[in-house]
């Protein structure tokens, strides 16, 4: 019976490892479509970025880094595109 428990535990570990591998693969795939944009005007908005970069592809996500004190952006953002 002890051998069965060990076998079951090993199978669980394999499943978890496979799930982890899938997550990592998915993250890596998403990163392929991610672009860093620097040198932005501090007043640039997410809409501005979507409008400009939407001309080169479908933008699925914009992460505009904001300064909480000034409520303006920090001059850079990460954009994710649907494909390359």
C-alpha positions as CSV (number, residue, x, y, z in Angstrom):
1,X,0.0,0.0,0.0
2,X,2.9,2.4,0.8
3,X,4.2,1.9,-2.8
4,X,0.8,2.9,-4.2
5,X,0.9,6.2,-2.2
6,X,4.4,6.9,-3.5
7,X,3.3,6.2,-7.0
8,X,0.3,8.4,-6.6
9,X,2.5,11.2,-5.2
10,X,4.9,10.9,-8.1
11,X,2.0,11.2,-10.6
12,X,0.8,14.3,-8.8
13,X,4.2,15.8,-9.1
14,X,4.3,15.0,-12.8
15,X,1.0,16.7,-13.3
16,X,2.1,19.8,-11.3
17,X,5.3,19.9,-13.2
18,X,3.5,19.7,-16.6
19,X,1.1,22.5,-15.5
20,X,4.0,24.6,-14.4
21,X,5.7,24.0,-17.8
22,X,2.5,25.1,-19.6
23,X,2.2,28.3,-17.5
24,X,5.9,29.2,-18.2
25,X,5.4,28.4,-21.9
26,X,2.3,30.7,-22.1
27,X,4.1,33.5,-20.2
28,X,7.0,33.2,-22.6
29,X,4.7,33.3,-25.6
30,X,2.9,36.4,-24.2
31,X,6.3,38.1,-23.7
32,X,7.1,37.6,-27.3
33,X,4.3,40.0,-28.2
34,X,5.3,42.6,-25.5
35,X,7.1,45.8,-26.4
36,X,8.7,48.3,-24.1
37,X,8.0,52.0,-25.0
38,X,10.2,54.7,-23.4
39,X,10.6,58.4,-23.7
40,X,6.9,59.1,-23.4
41,X,5.6,62.5,-22.7
42,X,4.4,62.6,-19.1
43,X,0.9,63.6,-20.2
44,X,0.6,60.6,-22.6
45,X,-2.4,58.4,-21.8
46,X,-3.3,54.8,-22.4
47,X,-5.7,55.9,-25.2
48,X,-2.9,57.8,-26.9
49,X,-0.7,54.7,-26.9
50,X,-3.5,52.5,-28.2
51,X,-4.3,55.0,-31.0
52,X,-0.6,55.4,-32.1
53,X,0.4,51.7,-31.8
54,X,-2.9,50.4,-33.0
55,X,-1.7,51.5,-36.5
56,X,0.9,48.7,-36.5
57,X,-1.1,46.0,-34.9
58,X,-3.9,45.0,-32.5
59,X,-2.9,46.1,-29.0
60,X,-4.3,43.7,-26.4
61,X,-2.8,45.3,-23.2
62,X,-1.2,48.6,-22.2
63,X,0.6,48.9,-18.9
64,X,1.4,52.6,-18.5
65,X,3.6,53.1,-15.5
66,X,2.2,55.9,-13.3
67,X,3.7,58.1,-10.6
68,X,1.1,58.0,-7.7
69,X,2.2,61.4,-6.4
70,X,1.9,63.4,-9.6
71,X,-0.8,61.2,-11.3
72,X,1.3,61.4,-14.5
73,X,3.0,58.6,-16.3
74,X,6.7,57.8,-15.6
75,X,7.6,58.1,-19.2
76,X,7.4,54.4,-20.2
77,X,4.9,51.6,-20.8
78,X,4.7,48.0,-21.9
79,X,2.4,47.2,-24.7
80,X,1.2,43.7,-25.7
81,X,0.2,42.9,-29.2
82,X,-2.2,40.2,-30.5
83,X,0.6,38.9,-32.7
84,X,3.9,39.9,-34.2
